[in-house]
Amino acid sequence: MRLRKLIVASLLVSSLAYADEFDGKPTLTLDQKAKIQADQDEARKKIDEKYKDDDSSDARAAKQREYEAAEHAALKKNGVGDKDYLWQTSHDAPDARQAIDEKAKAIEAKRKADAEAAKNKPAAGPEVVRGFDAAHPLDVTPGSEKPQLDANGNPIPKVEKLDEDPAAGLPPLPPEHHRGSRRRHHR
């Protein structure tokens, strides 16, 4: 009889503690957990790439610190606290963890495809410069024969490359002087 009361009391206390943990805190969906995991995995891959050649103990310690900072940054980016995420993911069922892993891999594949599409996207053409206003267009084509005009309609002089050194006719610079005297003063 006492054992039954003890078991019921412990179950009641543990269920109340479980209810207190989630009281007022939103639970994370599988999609949110998968996005956080994908962000953390991406950060881990970048850090692994950074330290792939260095296997010293200092590098391993720095790598671990960067892992922790990157995981914290991924949680902060998604608006989740460390404790909340850890508590909620530790209570996931194995099938939920598998679903999170699959969704995280799908997110990573989508990001990789988007990056490839952005890389393969043709670059924009040359920038078109319209000039000062509609009445005074600016022609930036190399070798154009029309003189370029400024805002007042005056021609802009062409700047040509100098063949000689611009400092050729100037006197040489004075030598650098040391601050203070080199002689010691005796007293």
C-alpha angles and dihedrals in degrees: 000000000000091000091054091052090048092051093047091048093050091048091049092050093047092049091050090050089050091051091048092055093060097034105125095352120110116236117235119245122227089254092055092048090048092051091050091048091048091051091049093047091050091051091048091052091052091049092047089051090050094052100033094113099039117074101165121128091249090053092049091051092048090047091053092049090051090049091055093046092048093049090049090048091051090052092047091048089056094044097247129130122233095242094045093051094046093047094047096045093046089059095051119119117241092252090052090051090051091050090050091051092050092048091047090052090049090051091050091049091050091049091049091050091049091050091050091048091050091048093050093045109113114252118251117260123257116303112264114226112201099192132231097315140326093282093052110040118185117229111208098172111126112248095018112160097207112097112242115241131211125223092281093051095254118136116257110233116240116244112221128195114265114238096202134052110273091220094051097107096041123099116254119269116261116255117265113264122220116238113247130004126298092214118090118232114230119208 
